[in-house]
Amino acid sequence: MSTKRPAVLPVSFDHLSRSVSTPIARRFYEVSKDVWQEGYEQPFVQELGKGTLSKERFTFYMLQDYLYLNDYAKVHALAMTKSDDDRIIERMVQVQQAIVGERDQVHKSYIERYGITREQIEGATQSAFARAYTSNMLAIAYAKPLVDVLVAVLPCAWVYADYGTRLAHDNSATLAANPYKDWVDMYAADDFWQSAVWLLDIIEDQTRELSERRLKELDSIFRVGVEHEYMFWDSAYRMQRSWKAQWDER
């Protein structure tokens, strides 16, 4: 585990590193902390950290995540068109490149390791829960101002950085033998953590002069994103594609 920052334990916001202890970060955390913590405690995440998650569940998750990243890249491309700030434009390009790299390198390595076939990848369709998540982000990216788009993508960056860090910390004694160690290491890495820090810093700059009404709108966008993160993991654990499990068989 990286030693550049303390482990992030959202049970209390005071455990967050000083670099993200900004007013907007505290606000977003407070409106989502119940779902955030429940997400970390759910079986998929805990079994992933312990290395006991079944191959079938992880395969389901990887296929859904592969599809998710395609839409996630589109959201960042749309965000880029809404800004004249060179910092943001350059960052959006970097994020898209990183997404393509993650999808093509990390996913392919897992695909080879777990025997996922090209036919499975090409035939994969989004679950109802994943589709709700990406459709919501895309709708915001098409119709809303830049700050709304940045808040919509923040849960993915921040939650993954937090969960990766905590899993590495909580399972340090057994991580070396964990078949999912590469996954944990990637999201526990400091460079991934910095993607959340960067987003929070930019959002802090863009929200200082906003009214309380607008801030509440952003609160809602953030919490919905954290809820979607929860359902993404949960549906992968249940390997459920449709809104009702019975519909999968039809």
Protein Blocks (a to p, Z undefined) as FASTA:
>chain_A
ZZkbccddfkbmklpcfklmcfklmmmmmmmmmmmmmmmmpmklmmmmnopacfklmmmm
mmmmmmmmmmmmmmmmmmmmmpcbfklmmmmmmmmmmmmmmmmmmmmmmmmmnopafklm
mmpccdfklmmmmmmmmmmmmmmcfklmmmmmmmmmmmmmmmmmmmmmmmmmmmmmpmkl
mmmmmmmpmklmmmmmmmmmmmmmmmmmpcfklmmmmmmmmmmmmmmmmmmmmmmmnopa
bfblklmmZZ
